[in-house]
């Protein structure tokens, strides 16, 4: 009995021997091969060779090698390995078992001193509290490598990894799900080195007011590749909501790349993909891959599915978004309220670099909110090119503008060669929601209020006000935007439309330039504009010096306005070629005006008023220069023709018949036989 009492007293005085414990050596080995319940305590330099202390600390110049065997569970207060030597040394942790805690502390924590930290294994890590991480890795300058396997990792934050100095962070998840129960699934940051995350088939999920993956680098490339699903489940409480799937922010030199075949989603309403070069960032953005992208749910949605943003005006790097899968933004705000400004893809730069957005072949892009694809070069010196395209066989649907490509620079040198090019394929279905004029130009507020299937152009630098202040002012729920002709802006606008455009309000295509430069539209697919707020099939506008060109080889129909409308308020030639199809509008088939340049209309097909009445206006052209309508062999004009100019003529090909200057209808009234 005396012996038994002595043993009990010894166990009470030294709890290391009361439970199964991890085997620890003075040379830095920590081996947990049996179930161990840890307590808050520190085992320094392996002084206890059988230890159930949470923290295993070595400052005796021993590298740390930790192992949790497949049959072992470390519970209680989890496990912490700390390298405290004066010289940077490696820290390695292999987890084949389980680590769990129900206490307000990281389940597994690895603290480095500048040497490399490596975690790997098929084990699981669980923290059932709503405050701390499952796996927390912190290093003072060395690299961090995390590679999980089949085991699930779950905590308030699933994986939380950070390093300083030139240390890089690499995280690769496996077939086990990584979950943030009250925050990100993965949170990581670097100071002056790359940050790479590869999501395996198990996927990553985040909840509460955070992302599934949140990444920040001061100087270093950021890359995310998802082969599994990345899901953010935060319900946004504000219109400007960045929370969601992946949020990658660069605050210095370094590019951001997000790709992979897995799906990115923000089912609570935030952005599925948000890549941002901050106000101090200097790098480009690439968003690519083939997986689906989704934001919102049937009960709540408010954000863009993909947002790529360069915020630093000094950043001349490029943005490329060419994610080829389906993209869906569910915006549940009332259709008429326009309280949120969402898009399937929103690419924004305040810098001078190029922006390229490409939808995938056969992809479906759908947004119940304003924009399908929104691209804004909103800096005062944004001189880069904008290129937008949709894939063959694709379908783009939005309740406002289908494609919106807008440059808001106040000065662009002609030598910059700035261009805006839109190449549309497939089908575009656009709606009647107004563009958000009166709001930040980077959010689509720098153009006109009227929506369009395709809207593309240079706005010359918008001015915002509470009410109309000029001839080119348009207003909406956020206020008013006034556009002013700006001779300091030089750029070229090209729209090549191979998509069937169905517009429930506004214009089918609106191509414009409030600066100097040519504007051209070529359409080989039908354009149909209907609805109470319908305007024109194709509208082309130039405010300063530049030629206007419209070529159609398919039907153009506008129920209320003109089939084709061109306005040259500055100096330049206007050329309209109707090569095939029927061009018709509720007001006129074609209306062309030019302040100081000639107008040439060549018709090889059919131009008519939508009413199909011989007495209704079919073609009207007016200006100070020549106004010529040539009706080629076999072509038809049904309705009246009004030509006004220095020389005004409506002729058949080969005929020299001309109308006198400033004539109206010129005796050329009626169906095509009169021409």
KEVEXDREN-665777 format. One line per field, with one value per residue (C-alpha): residue in three letters; x, z, y. Coordinates in steps of 0.02 Angstrom, whole numbers, always signed. Layout:
N
code <- c(Ala;...)
x <- c(X;...)
z <- c(Z;...)
y <- c(Y;...)
This chain:
675
code <- c(Unk;Unk;Unk;Unk;Unk;Unk;Unk;Unk;Unk;Unk;Unk;Unk;Unk;Unk;Unk;Unk;Unk;Unk;Unk;Unk;Unk;Unk;Unk;Unk;Unk;Unk;Unk;Unk;Unk;Unk;Unk;Unk;Unk;Unk;Unk;Unk;Unk;Unk;Unk;Unk;Unk;Unk;Unk;Unk;Unk;Unk;Unk;Unk;Unk;Unk;Unk;Unk;Unk;Unk;Unk;Unk;Unk;Unk;Unk;Unk;Unk;Unk;Unk;Unk;Unk;Unk;Unk;Unk;Unk;Unk;Unk;Unk;Unk;Unk;Unk;Unk;Unk;Unk;Unk;Unk;Unk;Unk;Unk;Unk;Unk;Unk;Unk;Unk;Unk;Unk;Unk;Unk;Unk;Unk;Unk;Unk;Unk;Unk;Unk;Unk;Unk;Unk;Unk;Unk;Unk;Unk;Unk;Unk;Unk;Unk;Unk;Unk;Unk;Unk;Unk;Unk;Unk;Unk;Unk;Unk;Unk;Unk;Unk;Unk;Unk;Unk;Unk;Unk;Unk;Unk;Unk;Unk;Unk;Unk;Unk;Unk;Unk;Unk;Unk;Unk;Unk;Unk;Unk;Unk;Unk;Unk;Unk;Unk;Unk;Unk;Unk;Unk;Unk;Unk;Unk;Unk;Unk;Unk;Unk;Unk;Unk;Unk;Unk;Unk;Unk;Unk;Unk;Unk;Unk;Unk;Unk;Unk;Unk;Unk;Unk;Unk;Unk;Unk;Unk;Unk;Unk;Unk;Unk;Unk;Unk;Unk;Unk;Unk;Unk;Unk;Unk;Unk;Unk;Unk;Unk;Unk;Unk;Unk;Unk;Unk;Unk;Unk;Unk;Unk;Unk;Unk;Unk;Unk;Unk;Unk;Unk;Unk;Unk;Unk;Unk;Unk;Unk;Unk;Unk;Unk;Unk;Unk;Unk;Unk;Unk;Unk;Unk;Unk;Unk;Unk;Unk;Unk;Unk;Unk;Unk;Unk;Unk;Unk;Unk;Unk;Unk;Unk;Unk;Unk;Unk;Unk;Unk;Unk;Unk;Unk;Unk;Unk;Unk;Unk;Unk;Unk;Unk;Unk;Unk;Unk;Unk;Unk;Unk;Unk;Unk;Unk;Unk;Unk;Unk;Unk;Unk;Unk;Unk;Unk;Unk;Unk;Unk;Unk;Unk;Unk;Unk;Unk;Unk;Unk;Unk;Unk;Unk;Unk;Unk;Unk;Unk;Unk;Unk;Unk;Unk;Unk;Unk;Unk;Unk;Unk;Unk;Unk;Unk;Unk;Unk;Unk;Unk;Unk;Unk;Unk;Unk;Unk;Unk;Unk;Unk;Unk;Unk;Unk;Unk;Unk;Unk;Unk;Unk;Unk;Unk;Unk;Unk;Unk;Unk;Unk;Unk;Unk;Unk;Unk;Unk;Unk;Unk;Unk;Unk;Unk;Unk;Unk;Unk;Unk;Unk;Unk;Unk;Unk;Unk;Unk;Unk;Unk;Unk;Unk;Unk;Unk;Unk;Unk;Unk;Unk;Unk;Unk;Unk;Unk;Unk;Unk;Unk;Unk;Unk;Unk;Unk;Unk;Unk;Unk;Unk;Unk;Unk;Unk;Unk;Unk;Unk;Unk;Unk;Unk;Unk;Unk;Unk;Unk;Unk;Unk;Unk;Unk;Unk;Unk;Unk;Unk;Unk;Unk;Unk;Unk;Unk;Unk;Unk;Unk;Unk;Unk;Unk;Unk;Unk;Unk;Unk;Unk;Unk;Unk;Unk;Unk;Unk;Unk;Unk;Unk;Unk;Unk;Unk;Unk;Unk;Unk;Unk;Unk;Unk;Unk;Unk;Unk;Unk;Unk;Unk;Unk;Unk;Unk;Unk;Unk;Unk;Unk;Unk;Unk;Unk;Unk;Unk;Unk;Unk;Unk;Unk;Unk;Unk;Unk;Unk;Unk;Unk;Unk;Unk;Unk;Unk;Unk;Unk;Unk;Unk;Unk;Unk;Unk;Unk;Unk;Unk;Unk;Unk;Unk;Unk;Unk;Unk;Unk;Unk;Unk;Unk;Unk;Unk;Unk;Unk;Unk;Unk;Unk;Unk;Unk;Unk;Unk;Unk;Unk;Unk;Unk;Unk;Unk;Unk;Unk;Unk;Unk;Unk;Unk;Unk;Unk;Unk;Unk;Unk;Unk;Unk;Unk;Unk;Unk;Unk;Unk;Unk;Unk;Unk;Unk;Unk;Unk;Unk;Unk;Unk;Unk;Unk;Unk;Unk;Unk;Unk;Unk;Unk;Unk;Unk;Unk;Unk;Unk;Unk;Unk;Unk;Unk;Unk;Unk;Unk;Unk;Unk;Unk;Unk;Unk;Unk;Unk;Unk;Unk;Unk;Unk;Unk;Unk;Unk;Unk;Unk;Unk;Unk;Unk;Unk;Unk;Unk;Unk;Unk;Unk;Unk;Unk;Unk;Unk;Unk;Unk;Unk;Unk;Unk;Unk;Unk;Unk;Unk;Unk;Unk;Unk;Unk;Unk;Unk;Unk;Unk;Unk;Unk;Unk;Unk;Unk;Unk;Unk;Unk;Unk;Unk;Unk;Unk;Unk;Unk;Unk;Unk;Unk;Unk;Unk;Unk;Unk;Unk;Unk;Unk;Unk;Unk;Unk;Unk;Unk;Unk;Unk;Unk;Unk;Unk;Unk;Unk;Unk;Unk;Unk;Unk;Unk;Unk;Unk;Unk;Unk;Unk;Unk;Unk;Unk;Unk;Unk;Unk;Unk;Unk;Unk;Unk;Unk;Unk;Unk;Unk;Unk;Unk;Unk;Unk;Unk;Unk;Unk;Unk;Unk;Unk;Unk;Unk;Unk;Unk;Unk;Unk;Unk;Unk;Unk;Unk;Unk;Unk;Unk;Unk)
x <- c(+0;+142;+217;+52;+34;+210;+173;+12;+104;+238;+108;+23;+188;+239;+84;+194;+179;-9;-64;+7;+133;+236;+415;+535;+724;+846;+893;+722;+621;+438;+349;+167;+127;-17;-170;-111;-211;-104;-109;-49;+135;+306;+434;+602;+733;+658;+694;+541;+567;+385;+285;+104;+147;+64;+219;+378;+509;+690;+819;+970;+1015;+914;+808;+631;+556;+378;+271;+95;+72;-84;-154;-130;-243;-173;-314;-337;-243;-174;+10;+133;+311;+425;+599;+687;+869;+973;+1014;+873;+837;+711;+546;+458;+290;+219;+38;-36;-153;-271;-252;-404;-450;-607;-509;-482;-310;-241;-256;-85;+37;+210;+324;+483;+636;+678;+720;+604;+441;+364;+197;+133;+32;-141;-192;-338;-341;-498;-532;-712;-704;-757;-602;-440;-362;-348;-170;-71;+102;+209;+386;+510;+576;+594;+490;+328;+268;+101;+38;-117;-183;-339;-375;-497;-438;-570;-561;-620;-485;-437;-257;-174;+3;+116;+300;+408;+560;+601;+507;+382;+220;+161;-2;-66;-222;-272;-432;-478;-592;-516;-649;-654;-802;-797;-677;-570;-533;-358;-278;-97;+23;+202;+312;+441;+412;+285;+125;+55;-104;-158;-329;-351;-507;-566;-595;-591;-740;-751;-895;-943;-880;-730;-674;-642;-463;-387;-211;-101;+75;+179;+306;+286;+178;+13;-57;-209;-249;-409;-441;-572;-713;-680;-837;-865;-1025;-1028;-1188;-1137;-1211;-1151;-1166;-975;-943;-773;-800;-830;-727;-546;-482;-303;-225;-52;+17;+182;+277;+202;+74;-88;-140;-301;-342;-390;-527;-619;-769;-758;-916;-979;-1149;-1179;-1173;-991;-869;-819;-650;-576;-399;-339;-180;-200;-159;+24;+22;+130;+88;-34;-184;-226;-388;-404;-456;-605;-715;-882;-891;-1043;-1095;-1258;-1407;-1593;-1625;-1475;-1350;-1261;-1088;-992;-939;-763;-681;-503;-444;-287;-307;-137;-133;+56;+31;+47;+26;-110;-270;-322;-482;-512;-599;-690;-822;-998;-1009;-1164;-1204;-1368;-1415;-1573;-1594;-1753;-1736;-1782;-1679;-1502;-1435;-1293;-1177;-1140;-1070;-1022;-849;-792;-616;-559;-395;-343;-174;-110;-106;-213;-372;-424;-583;-631;-779;-767;-836;-1007;-1006;-1158;-1136;-1288;-1321;-1488;-1405;-1341;-1191;-1137;-957;-900;-728;-677;-512;-554;-389;-358;-210;-278;-207;-202;-306;-471;-511;-673;-735;-866;-844;-923;-1087;-1090;-1240;-1224;-1377;-1394;-1537;-1438;-1293;-1226;-1049;-989;-814;-774;-619;-632;-460;-449;-292;-222;-83;-110;+59;-11;-114;-256;-397;-560;-606;-759;-783;-948;-998;-1143;-1296;-1315;-1476;-1476;-1607;-1677;-1583;-1494;-1306;-1261;-1224;-1182;-1076;-889;-834;-746;-916;-992;-1048;-941;-1045;-1224;-1371;-1444;-1404;-1351;-1313;-1138;-1080;-901;-808;-705;-805;-672;-679;-852;-918;-1044;-1186;-1354;-1447;-1426;-1291;-1255;-1310;-1229;-1299;-1394;-1466;-1513;-1543;-1366;-1366;-1308;-1156;-1107;-991;-894;-801;-616;-484;-347;-412;-358;-417;-502;-661;-696;-848;-858;-1025;-1055;-1181;-1370;-1414;-1584;-1608;-1757;-1714;-1588;-1475;-1420;-1244;-1181;-1004;-944;-795;-795;-615;-523;-522;-618;-770;-823;-959;-969;-1116;-1145;-1282;-1461;-1493;-1667;-1712;-1884;-1971;-2041;-1868;-1800;-1694;-1581;-1516;-1341;-1292;-1121;-1061;-906;-880;-713;-608;-638;-723;-879;-909;-1054;-1062;-1207;-1237;-1386;-1553;-1557;-1725;-1766;-1948;-1942;-1787;-1677;-1610;-1443;-1405;-1240;-1192;-1032;-1027;-848;-753;-748;-822;-976;-992;-1138;-1142;-1297;-1236;-1371;-1525;-1660;-1619;-1773;-1830;-1987;-1921;-1815;-1715;-1559;-1528;-1358;-1302;-1132;-1078;-926;-901;-979;-1106;-1103;-1239;-1224;-1371;-1362;-1506;-1665;-1690;-1862;-1968;-2033;-2210;-2167;-2268;-2213;-2254;-2146;-1966;-1840;-1677;-1628;-1456;-1409;-1253;-1141;-1048;-1108;-1248;-1258;-1369;-1323;-1450;-1359;-1437;-1572;-1576;-1739;-1783;-1963;-2019;-1969;-1789;-1729;-1554;-1483;-1305;-1186;-1226;-1372;-1412;-1508;-1463;-1458;-1284;-1224;-1347;-1287;-1451;-1423;-1529;-1493;-1413;-1526;-1666;-1787;-1851;-1793;-1936;-1862;-2007;-2079;-2021;-1862;-1924;-1914;-1728)
z <- c(+0;+40;-133;-221;-128;-177;-360;-356;-275;-410;-550;-474;-462;-640;-751;-901;-842;-806;-988;-1150;-1210;-1359;-1363;-1367;-1386;-1353;-1538;-1589;-1622;-1567;-1603;-1553;-1587;-1463;-1409;-1308;-1213;-1197;-1068;-1068;-1036;-1119;-1135;-1163;-1269;-1239;-1052;-1032;-1150;-1129;-1139;-1146;-1147;-1288;-1331;-1379;-1382;-1439;-1424;-1414;-1601;-1637;-1794;-1757;-1834;-1776;-1816;-1773;-1819;-1907;-1753;-1639;-1589;-1504;-1411;-1260;-1302;-1467;-1512;-1541;-1606;-1583;-1654;-1541;-1591;-1630;-1802;-1926;-1925;-2012;-1934;-2007;-1956;-2028;-1979;-2016;-1867;-1791;-1697;-1611;-1481;-1407;-1322;-1382;-1454;-1623;-1638;-1721;-1721;-1800;-1755;-1857;-1830;-2012;-2066;-2182;-2111;-2190;-2148;-2240;-2216;-2231;-2053;-1999;-1891;-1801;-1695;-1637;-1566;-1666;-1627;-1679;-1823;-1856;-1926;-1889;-1964;-1928;-1986;-1961;-2138;-2200;-2323;-2274;-2363;-2320;-2410;-2340;-2400;-2370;-2197;-2168;-2090;-1998;-1880;-1862;-1994;-2078;-2124;-2068;-2135;-2132;-2155;-2155;-2256;-2410;-2355;-2479;-2436;-2534;-2486;-2577;-2515;-2558;-2560;-2384;-2365;-2285;-2191;-2102;-1985;-1932;-2058;-2209;-2258;-2300;-2246;-2295;-2319;-2371;-2362;-2502;-2583;-2683;-2612;-2698;-2659;-2749;-2704;-2723;-2756;-2576;-2598;-2479;-2390;-2289;-2188;-2078;-2134;-2230;-2390;-2429;-2472;-2419;-2480;-2459;-2519;-2500;-2635;-2722;-2846;-2787;-2873;-2842;-2939;-2894;-2953;-2818;-2770;-2680;-2588;-2486;-2383;-2312;-2325;-2375;-2276;-2388;-2571;-2588;-2534;-2567;-2464;-2552;-2640;-2661;-2615;-2673;-2637;-2689;-2600;-2693;-2839;-2895;-3012;-2966;-3056;-3021;-3123;-3119;-3176;-3010;-2972;-2877;-2788;-2663;-2621;-2486;-2609;-2614;-2758;-2812;-2874;-2820;-2877;-2830;-2853;-2713;-2715;-2687;-2796;-2952;-3053;-3172;-3150;-3242;-3208;-3313;-3303;-3358;-3204;-3164;-3067;-2962;-2844;-2749;-2714;-2750;-2586;-2586;-2713;-2733;-2810;-2968;-2996;-3051;-3012;-3068;-3014;-3028;-2908;-2925;-3064;-3077;-3117;-3305;-3295;-3386;-3334;-3424;-3383;-3496;-3384;-3506;-3396;-3355;-3251;-3150;-3043;-2949;-2902;-2798;-2775;-2852;-3040;-3040;-2891;-2963;-2785;-2829;-2978;-3020;-3171;-3221;-3255;-3195;-3246;-3188;-3202;-3146;-3227;-3406;-3447;-3563;-3510;-3599;-3559;-3654;-3625;-3667;-3817;-3775;-3604;-3520;-3434;-3337;-3220;-3149;-3113;-3227;-3325;-3413;-3446;-3379;-3421;-3361;-3389;-3263;-3230;-3292;-3392;-3435;-3610;-3630;-3747;-3702;-3787;-3751;-3836;-3809;-3866;-4014;-3961;-3796;-3717;-3618;-3524;-3414;-3357;-3412;-3534;-3602;-3639;-3569;-3620;-3564;-3557;-3444;-3469;-3482;-3590;-3708;-3830;-4010;-4001;-3869;-4005;-3883;-3945;-3883;-3975;-3945;-4038;-3995;-4039;-3990;-3917;-3811;-3716;-3632;-3531;-3483;-3321;-3336;-3326;-3153;-3205;-3067;-2983;-2983;-3166;-3118;-3074;-3243;-3204;-3331;-3487;-3538;-3441;-3589;-3585;-3739;-3797;-3829;-3766;-3807;-3813;-3741;-3630;-3619;-3430;-3350;-3231;-3098;-3035;-2951;-3103;-3290;-3331;-3517;-3686;-3655;-3481;-3430;-3259;-3158;-2979;-2923;-3002;-3169;-3280;-3405;-3549;-3637;-3803;-3761;-3897;-3779;-3790;-3939;-3970;-4093;-4063;-4159;-4133;-4230;-4195;-4241;-4101;-4111;-4001;-3918;-3820;-3708;-3696;-3754;-3903;-3985;-4009;-3950;-4006;-3961;-3946;-3853;-3907;-4073;-4168;-4286;-4232;-4330;-4311;-4418;-4386;-4466;-4349;-4317;-4195;-4120;-4004;-3923;-3765;-3699;-3685;-3849;-3948;-4095;-4173;-4201;-4136;-4176;-4109;-4129;-4039;-4110;-4262;-4326;-4461;-4430;-4516;-4505;-4606;-4588;-4668;-4562;-4502;-4389;-4308;-4181;-4130;-4075;-4142;-4296;-4367;-4387;-4315;-4340;-4268;-4312;-4204;-4254;-4417;-4510;-4645;-4612;-4712;-4698;-4798;-4790;-4879;-4830;-4722;-4680;-4584;-4507;-4362;-4289;-4326;-4479;-4559;-4560;-4485;-4514;-4461;-4483;-4431;-4545;-4647;-4792;-4774;-4891;-4878;-4990;-4992;-5066;-4965;-4887;-4789;-4727;-4590;-4472;-4525;-4703;-4766;-4921;-4834;-4680;-4662;-4720;-4738;-4676;-4691;-4651;-4629;-4699;-4812;-4953;-4916;-5040;-5042;-5171;-5199;-5284;-5406;-5324;-5167;-5093;-4999;-4939;-4874;-4895;-4913;-4843;-4893;-4843;-4877;-4986;-5119;-5080;-5191;-5191;-5341;-5409;-5443;-5610;-5609;-5597;-5536;-5392;-5277;-5249;-5088;-4936;-5020;-4919;-4999;-5161;-5254;-5204;-5108;-5106;-5126;-5210;-5393;-5370;-5346)
y <- c(+0;+119;+84;+120;+284;+335;+302;+405;+550;+540;+543;+694;+787;+740;+731;+684;+504;+507;+484;+418;+546;+596;+535;+683;+690;+829;+825;+891;+734;+737;+573;+548;+365;+343;+441;+591;+720;+875;+1012;+1192;+1180;+1192;+1055;+1142;+1053;+882;+882;+769;+625;+572;+733;+784;+970;+1065;+1166;+1077;+1215;+1195;+1332;+1216;+1222;+1066;+1057;+996;+839;+804;+653;+599;+418;+354;+268;+418;+561;+716;+804;+915;+1075;+1012;+1025;+1167;+1153;+1304;+1329;+1454;+1435;+1589;+1517;+1480;+1293;+1180;+1129;+976;+906;+745;+711;+542;+539;+666;+829;+903;+1031;+1106;+1245;+1423;+1388;+1333;+1145;+1127;+1271;+1278;+1424;+1447;+1555;+1588;+1412;+1317;+1249;+1095;+1015;+861;+703;+626;+664;+771;+929;+990;+1143;+1147;+1324;+1475;+1576;+1491;+1396;+1212;+1233;+1391;+1415;+1567;+1596;+1736;+1745;+1566;+1468;+1383;+1226;+1146;+992;+909;+742;+640;+708;+850;+1013;+1115;+1263;+1442;+1465;+1303;+1345;+1507;+1530;+1683;+1723;+1878;+1932;+1830;+1675;+1603;+1513;+1362;+1274;+1120;+1035;+857;+758;+812;+964;+1120;+1219;+1385;+1370;+1553;+1628;+1583;+1407;+1468;+1631;+1668;+1812;+1847;+2000;+1989;+1820;+1721;+1649;+1495;+1398;+1239;+1171;+984;+884;+902;+1089;+1237;+1316;+1476;+1546;+1695;+1866;+1801;+1720;+1540;+1592;+1758;+1800;+1954;+1991;+2148;+2104;+1938;+1847;+1772;+1619;+1510;+1353;+1262;+1086;+1065;+1182;+1347;+1403;+1560;+1560;+1736;+1837;+2012;+2155;+2298;+2343;+2346;+2168;+2089;+1933;+1770;+1637;+1693;+1865;+1900;+2070;+2128;+2281;+2293;+2217;+2053;+1978;+1890;+1731;+1635;+1481;+1298;+1182;+1187;+1295;+1460;+1513;+1641;+1573;+1703;+1848;+1906;+1896;+1722;+1787;+1953;+1994;+2166;+2265;+2391;+2577;+2527;+2373;+2358;+2204;+2123;+2010;+1849;+1756;+1599;+1417;+1314;+1291;+1371;+1535;+1582;+1720;+1738;+1626;+1640;+1731;+1850;+1914;+2080;+2063;+2025;+1846;+1897;+2063;+2103;+2274;+2381;+2527;+2611;+2743;+2714;+2530;+2504;+2315;+2220;+2132;+1973;+1878;+1728;+1604;+1490;+1407;+1463;+1622;+1667;+1819;+1812;+1990;+1989;+2177;+2246;+2262;+2446;+2497;+2482;+2481;+2364;+2366;+2186;+2095;+1921;+1991;+2162;+2216;+2387;+2481;+2653;+2625;+2634;+2448;+2344;+2253;+2094;+1997;+1839;+1725;+1541;+1450;+1379;+1462;+1537;+1706;+1761;+1907;+1961;+2129;+2266;+2204;+2047;+2101;+2268;+2338;+2511;+2601;+2736;+2824;+3000;+2934;+2762;+2743;+2554;+2449;+2367;+2201;+2109;+1951;+1817;+1638;+1551;+1470;+1566;+1653;+1814;+1877;+2033;+2144;+2297;+2312;+2150;+2211;+2378;+2435;+2612;+2722;+2875;+2953;+3143;+3139;+3006;+3045;+2991;+2904;+2785;+2700;+2668;+2557;+2483;+2323;+2215;+2052;+1970;+1792;+1681;+1769;+1926;+1959;+2129;+2220;+2390;+2426;+2593;+2608;+2677;+2856;+2977;+2844;+2806;+2785;+2624;+2554;+2594;+2770;+2861;+2834;+2868;+2798;+2705;+2519;+2421;+2247;+2315;+2485;+2535;+2699;+2841;+2958;+3095;+3110;+3116;+3249;+3199;+3306;+3296;+3362;+3388;+3517;+3498;+3431;+3262;+3233;+3078;+3039;+2885;+2827;+2877;+3050;+3121;+3104;+3239;+3196;+3334;+3326;+3315;+3345;+3285;+3106;+3000;+2823;+2705;+2606;+2445;+2334;+2171;+2088;+1907;+1882;+1882;+2031;+2039;+2199;+2238;+2423;+2552;+2516;+2356;+2426;+2596;+2640;+2814;+2929;+3094;+3119;+3102;+2939;+2828;+2727;+2574;+2441;+2285;+2169;+2000;+1938;+1998;+2140;+2158;+2303;+2302;+2362;+2524;+2604;+2537;+2658;+2613;+2454;+2525;+2698;+2773;+2941;+3048;+3214;+3272;+3218;+3044;+2942;+2838;+2672;+2550;+2388;+2265;+2096;+2043;+2112;+2264;+2307;+2442;+2453;+2636;+2722;+2705;+2544;+2633;+2804;+2895;+3063;+3154;+3310;+3350;+3326;+3161;+3052;+2946;+2785;+2663;+2502;+2393;+2236;+2111;+2092;+2218;+2376;+2455;+2562;+2635;+2810;+2776;+2640;+2750;+2922;+3002;+3176;+3258;+3432;+3449;+3292;+3197;+3057;+2908;+2775;+2622;+2502;+2328;+2255;+2328;+2489;+2534;+2607;+2473;+2520;+2465;+2614;+2707;+2872;+2835;+2894;+2765;+2864;+3035;+3113;+3291;+3394;+3530;+3409;+3298;+3176;+3033;+2878;+2747;+2610;+2466;+2345;+2240;+2347;+2412;+2571;+2574;+2742;+2924;+2982;+3148;+3205;+3374;+3430;+3531;+3402;+3289;+3141;+2980;+2874;+2699;+2631;+2701;+2846;+3025;+3096;+3216;+3320;+3505;+3564;+3580;+3485;+3381;+3221;+3298;+3222;+3054;+2985;+2811;+2633;+2578;+2593;+2784;+2760)
